Amino acid sequence: MDFRESDELAALRQQIRSWLKQNLPSGYGVPGYRGPHDPEERIREARAWQRKLFDAGWSGLSWPEEYGGRGFGILEQLVWSEEYARAWAPDMIMLAVGLDLTGPVLIQKGQPWQRERFLEKILNGEEVWCQGFSEPDAGSDLAALRCRGEVKGDEIIVTGQKIWTSFAQHADWCILVVRTDPDLPKKHDGMTFLLCDMNTPGIDIRPLTEMTGEDWFNEVFFDSVRVPIDNVLGEIDKGWDVVINTLSHERASAAPHAKLESELLLLRELVKTLPYQGGVAADHPIVRQKLARFTTEVLTLRVNAYRNAETILRTGHPGPQGSLLKLGWSELDQQVKQFACELLGPFGLLTAEDPRAVEKGHWNYELMWSRAASIYAGTSEIQRNIVAERVLGLPRR
């Protein structure tokens, strides 16, 4: 692969950089700023920002033009992700399920009426989506799910539990996977993929407070929740194919190096003034050595992200390199945040509310958040198994 950037991509990069600089919401563009503290206000802000992106043509870059996107390829998407992270623009994780998962799978698997009903409202931020996949006993092994969907006439009656459902308390809709036929011998069979209105009676949402103090995660209980059979995506009992299609979009244009790259630049500036062992941290050879290693590993992540993109351009779908990317990023993310807080010493324990907190408590918050990186979207153990079997060709034991 030729890693030299084309003139067209370079021009797009400059256009993105310029637009973000002129249009970022007040307060953004600096590390540590996470927007309003009130969750409802944060959702309103995210929706307003998404609307601005939509009106300016920066929403759904890789979506086909007939569905409201720009029809850009994966390389253009990577350029956007890199510049967005470098600008310290708003974190749009609360809208990610709709934009990165629901929209693309609707484009590929949805009925015409489903695309017409949902796609524009996803792109412009009007509707928020959550992901009802994981269960207490079905996390990394999603095929073990037991949430029941009983087909009755023109409805599917859902009963069961989901967990780790991010932003469920703010979501309008949910991509929900249920087991409609528990008697089939293969556990990947008998699942059905639903589009569930979160305002339907019988849904009980219970927030889970994380160590960061946020309550993004939730337990969601379904008690005889009636979902119209028209809201099935794909076919009844054949939802696994839709699940795999959905998850493939999660890694297809992944650029996890982008944010880490920006944070590493921030850390390199911090050590130039941070008191450390009688001088400043930047003067210490071990500190410089660690920063050099982190820089090298972030560059390796970037190369692997572009290799993953090249695989998709060549074959039409992501390969197992996505697991290498996820594994490398999640482990490195934890190491960088841990090292930053070690250098800060007691100040690394201070949260944003403390006026003495460095960079508004950015490193403390990110250290706690990073602990989840090696768990969500497939644990590091699962990723190592995939790499061993599908990349290295090692035998299963």
N, C-alpha and C positions, 0 to 999 in steps of 0.2 A: 504493500500500500504506500502511496506517495503522501507523506504527511505535510507537504508544502500546501499552504492554503491558496485556493484559486482566487483570482481577482474578484469574482462574483461573491464568494464567501467573505472576503476581506471587506468588501463594500457593505455587505449586509451587517457584518460585525460593527462597523462604524455607525451605520444607521441605527442599530439597536442601542448602542452605547449613547448616542446623542439623544435619542428619544427618552430613554430612561432618565438621563441626567436632567432633562427638562420637565419630566412629568411625575417623578416619584412623589408619593404623598408626603405631607409634612412629617418630619421626624425621621424618615427613612434615609438611607444612604450612609448610615454610621453603624458600626458594630454594637451589638447589645440592645438595640432598640427593637422591641417586639410588639409595639402598638398598644392599644388600650388594654387595661387590665380586665375590664368587664367582658366576659365571654360573648354576651349578646352584641356588645359594641364591636368586638373584634370580627364577628361574623358579618355585621353590617358593613364594616370597613372593607373586609375581603370581597364582599359582593360588589361594593362600589368600585373598587380597584379593578375587579374582573370586568365590570361593565366598561370601564375606561379602556382596558386592553382590547375588549371586543370592538368597541367603536373605532379604535385606531388600527384595527386589523392585526393585532398581536395575540389573538386568542385562537386556539386550535390550529397552530401553524402547520402541523402535519396532516390535518384532516382534509379530505377532498373538498374542492371548492364548492361542489354542489350541496355539501352539508354545512357550509358556512366557514370552512377553513381556508388556508392559503395554498394547500396542495404542496407544501414544502417537503423535501426529503429529510432523512434522518440526520444528515450532516448539518443542515440549516437548523434543525431542532437542537443539536448539540451546541452550535454557536450561540443560540438564544440562551440556553441553560447556563453556559459559561459567563456570558455577559450579565445575565440576571443576577447570578451569585456575586460577581465582582462588584455590582452596584449596590449590594446589600439591600435589595428590593424586598417587598413584603413576602413573608413565607406564606405560600398559598396551600399548605397541606390540608386545610379544612375543606378545600374544593377539589383536592386531588383525585378522590375516588370517581367523581363525575367526569373530570377532564381527562384523566389518564387511563381509566379503566372502563367506566360505563359507556362513555361516548364512543371510543374505538370499537368496543364489542357490539354496540348497537349498529354501527356502520356496517360491520361485517356479518352480523347474525340477526339483526332486528328486522321486524316486519315494517313495511312502508309507513303504516300509521304510527308505529313506535318511534321511528326516526323523526317523523314530523312533529310528534307530540313532545319529545324530550330533548332533541339535540340542541336547538337554539337556546333553550332555557339553561342548559348546561354551559354552553359557551359564554353566555352573557352574565352568568352568575346568579340568575334568578332563583334557581333551585339547587339545593345542596344534597349530595348523595352520601350514603355510608355503605359499608361492605359487610354483609352478614354471611361470612364464611366460617370463621373459627368457632369452635365450641370447647367446653372444658376438657373433653377427651379427644378433640380433633383439631389440633393446631397445625403442626408441620405435616401430620398425616391427615389431610383434609378428607380423604376418602373414608375415614372412620366416622364421619358425621352421622348424627342420629335424629336431628330435628325433623319431625315428621310432617309430611304434606299429604293429606288425604284428599284424593280427587272425588268430588261429589258434584255431579251435574256440571254446571258452568263455573264452579269455584274449586279452589284448592284450600283446604282448611289446615292451617299451620299451627302446630303445637310443639314447643321445645324451647331451647335456650341457645343464644349466641353470646360470645364474650370477646373482649378486646375490640369492640366495635367503635372505632374512632368517630367522634362527633355525632353519634346517634341522637343525642338530645337536641341537636340543631338541624338534623337532616330532614328533608322533605320526602326523600325516597331512599330505598335500600335495594342493592342487588343481593338477593337472598337465595341460598342454595339449600334445598330440603330433600329428604329421602321420601320419594313417593312409592317405592316398591322395596320393602326391606327383605323380601324373600328371594331375590335374585342372588345366585351364587357368587358372582364377582362384585366386590364392594364398590368398584367404580361404576357399576350399572345401577339403575334405579334412582338416580338423582335428577332433580328438576331445578332449573334456574328461573327465578322469579324476579319481577320488578314490583316491589312492595311499597305501597303508600304508607309512610310512617305515621300518618294520622288515622289509620284504620283502628277501630276499637279492638281491645285485647292485647295491645302492645305495652309492656311495662319496661321502662328504661331506668337503670340504676347506675349512676356515675361511679367510677373508680378513681380515687385520687392517687396520683403518682407521686414519686419522691420529689419531683420538681414543684409540686403544689398544684399542677394543672389537673383537670379532670376530663381530659379528652376521651380516654377509654371508658367503655360502658359494658355492663351486662345488659342483655336485652332478652326479655321473656315474651314468648308468643303463646297466648291462651286462646285457642280456637279462632285464630285470625283468618278472616275470609279474604282471599286474594282471587280476583277474577281470572279465569283460565286464559283469557286474552292476554294477560300479563306474563305468560310464559315466554321466555326467550329461548328459541330453539324448539326442542321437542320434549314432551313429557318422558321421563325416565332416561333421557339421553343428555342430561345436563353437564356431564363431565367434560364433553367436548367443548362446551361453552366456557366452563371453568378454565380449561387449559388455554383457550383463546384469550380469555380475560387476563390471566396471569402472564401470558407472553408479552402483553403490552407494558407490564410493570417494569420489565428490564429492557424493552426494545430500544428506548432512547435514553437509557440511564446515563447520567453524567455526575456521579457522586463525587468525582474529583473537584468539581467546580467550587462548591462551598468550602471544601477542605483547602483548596488552593488559596482562597481569600483569607481563611482563618490563619493559614500558615504565614501569609504576608503580614497579618496583624500581629502574630506572635513574634515574628522577626523584628518588627518595630518595637514591640514591648520590651524585649530583652536588651535593647540598646540603652534603656533608662532604668531598668529594674535593678535595685540594689541586690548584690549577691556576693557573699563571701569576701567582703571588703572592697569590692569594685562593682561593676555592673555585669549582669548575666552574660552579655554578649562577649565579654573578655575571657570567659571560662572555656577551656578547650573541649570539655565534655558537652557543654551546652551547644557549642558550635557544631560538634560532631553529630549530636542528635538532630539538630535542625537540618544539617546537610542530608542525613539519612531520610528524614521526613520528606524533604524536598524531592529527593530521588524517588521515593515511593509514590508520592503524589504524581510525579511525572509518569511513572510506570502505570498508575491507574488511568491517567489520561490516554496514554497509548492504548491500553486495553479497551477503554471506552470506544476509541475510534476503530480498533480491531473488531469489536462487537458490531459496530455500525457497518463496517465493511462486509462482515458476514451476512448481515441482513440485506444489504444492497445486492450481494452476490447470489444468495439463496432464497431470499424472500421471507426468512424467519430467523429469529435469534438462535444461536447455538449454545452449547454448554459454557461458552466463555462468559456468559452472564453470571454464572455462579462464581467464577474466578473474580469477577469484578465486585460482586456483592461481598464475598469473603474478604478480599483485600481491603475494601473500603471500610467495612464495619470494624475490623481489627485495628486498622490504622487510625480511624476516627477516635477510638477509645484511647489509643496511645498518645495521640497529640493532646487531647483534652486533659488526660492524667498528668502529662509532663508540664503543661501550662500551670495547672493548679499546684503541682509540687514546687515550681519556681516561685509562685506567689506566696507560698507558705500559708500562714493563718489568713491572709487576705483572700486566698483562694476559696475560703469557706463562706465569704460574705455574699449575700444575695442582692438583687437589684434595689431592694428597699433601703439598704444601708448606704449612706452617703460616701463611705470610705471604699465601697466596692469598686474594683478596677473594671473599666469598660462596662459599667452598669451591670456588673455581676454576670457578664457574658460567659466567662470560663466556668464558673460554678454551675450555672444552668446547663451549659453544654456537656459538662462532665457527667452530670446526673442523667441527662437525656441520652447520652452516648451508650449508657449501660444496656439500653434496649436494642442497640444497633445489631448486635450479634444474635438477636432472637427473632425480631420481626422480619417478615418477608423471607422466611426460611432461616433456621438457625445455622450457625457456623458449622455445626456437626453435619447437618444435612448437606450443606454446600460442599464440605470436604468429601462426602460420599459421592456426590454427583461428579466432582472433579476426578476422583479416583476411578470411577467406573466409566464415565463418558469422555473424559479428556485423556487420561492416562491409560485407559483400557485395562485396569487391574481387575482381577476376578473377584466376584462376590463370595463372601464366606458365610 
